[in-house]
Amino acid sequence: MAAISMQAIRKSFGFTEVIQGVDFEIQDGEFTVFVGPSGCGKSTLLRLIAGLEDVSSGRVVFDDLDVTELAPAERGVAMVFQSYALYPHMNVFDNMAFGLKLAKTDKQTISERVHNAASKLQIEQLLKRKPKELSGGQRQRVAIGRAIVRQPRVFLFDEPLSNLDAALRVQMRLELKRLHRELGTTMIYVTHDQVEAMTLADRIVVLNGGRVEQIGTPLQLYRQPDNVFVAGFIGSPKMNFLNASVLERDGCEVTLDIGQGSIVQASVAGSSTVAVGDQVTLGLRPEHITLSNGEGQVTGEVLAVEHLGAEIYVHLKRKGEEPLVFKCHGETAVYVGQSVSVEVLPEVCYLFDQTGRAL
C-alpha cells in the first residue's frame, strides 16, 4: 500500500497544457475517485501516477519515495483499463497469470495467487474458459484479477465499467467496494459519471480544465460545493441555477429577486460580503423544491414529467429562463401543461457570486 503525493504537477502536449499545477494527497489505503467532464485531464493524471506519461514539471511521491523518474514497472502499480485487453488465445488462468510468468514467478506462487484472486472475484469456475466465452462483466473481473495477482501498492482504474450495461455497472460497483475493503490497498478510479464517484469514493477529486476544483468526501462536495462548477456537476439531476439580485440583507438572511415577481429568501455566511444590489446565482437542488398549494415563491407551467416509479421529476417552464427541475413523490398528480407553484426554504438555498464562488 502507498500514500501518494502529487506536488505542483504540470503536463503539456506541445503548446497545450492539460494538467495545470495540480497539488493533492491520497492517503494510504484510500479509495479516491477522479471525476470531471471529458477532456478535464483525469485520465492523463492517472497515467502520470502510473508512469505511462512523463510529467512536464512537479513531483510524484509514493510514501517518501520520489517516483517521478521511475518506470511503470518499478512503481508497484497495476492498472485496469476501459477495454478488457485480454489475450483471446489464452484461457482465464493464463490471462491472469501472464504478468507473473513474465516476472519469472514460480508455478506454485502463480497458482496460489490466481486461485486466491479468482475466489475473491467469484470466477473460480471460469479459469479454463477463453475470453470469447465470457460475458462483459466476467471479462472485467478477469482484468481486475490480473491486476490483483501482482499484489501492487496502488490499483489504478481508468473508467473500467463504461462498457457495461446499467445493471451490471451497479453490481460491479458493489464488487469493487467489497474488494477494496478486503484488500485495503490504495485505489484510484477515473470516471466522468458522478454517480459512480459518489457511490465508490472515500474522497473525490473534482477536475475541470486541468485544474482541481475541489477535493472532499462525497457528502462534503454535495452539501458544501466551493463553486458553481462543483455544485452543478455533483448531484443527479444537477442543481438548478437562477439569476438573482439582492434586494435586502439582514445579518445572515438575504432577500432575492429571481425575476417575474418571484422573491426568495436565502441564508449566507455571516462573513459573506454580499450586499444589496449584488447580482448573484441562486442554486436549488431538485429535492429541495416542493409543490405548494398556490402560495409558493415560483410559478410556472409543467413542461415535462419524468416518472421513475417511487419518484418523479418535474420540469417547470419559466418565461425566458431555463426550466426548473424539482422532485416529487411518485404518486403526485402532475401533468404537462399544468400551472403549479413551488417553494423553497432559506436553509437549502445555495448562493454564488459573479465569479462562481460559493457565498
C-alpha angles and dihedrals in degrees: 000000000000143000111226128213122192108196121193091323118189128175127185132182104203107309093341115097108204099171113044115195102313120189126178144124129233115202123230109272094009124142103224124182126202108208134176144111123298112290096023093120101252096128091043089053090051091051090051089056090048092048093240088121128038118236117240090214138344134054136278111206128188108197100315096332120103104221096173093114098033122111117246092254090057096052098069096234131137122201132206114198135204089253114059092229094200122163104249095207093054127076122236094268093053092045091054093043097045097094092047091050090053088052088053093240113172118261096245093053091047091051093048094048095045094048091045092051092044089053092052090049094041094236100115091119090056100057095105096046127100119236092253088063093057134085121238092261092049092050090052090051089053090051090051090046090053087058094045095055090061089062093219127191090231133026116211120197120190107195091307096171101047093099094055128090120255098262093047092049090057091050093048091049089058090047092052092050091050091047091052091052091050098045100034089205124146108263129190118192128189122206141146089209109096091196089062089047093051095047099043109035134093084190132005128215108205111206130192127172093347094308134103109246097183142339124208148107116300092258093046091055092045097047101031111030114177095215147002093272095057092041091053096042100047113065134044120260089028124246118279115241122204130182111239142172126214112246100172141001126201111175107295094351123088132184115220134198108212095178136261090064094299117143123191131185119220139173127234135182114276089238092054116120095213110137140183111289095026118136110229141166118245115210121202125179114219093239091055094059117084135188113253133202092254099292099089125129095244127047128186148135122277107249100178140354122211112201113206100166107249091034142020132211117218123202110210117202117222120185111261093354138096112270114269112233120207137168128239137176112276093248095055112124105231125144138184113273094025118133111230139165128217136195138207133198120237093236093060096051122105121208127199130185125233091275090055096252118140117256 
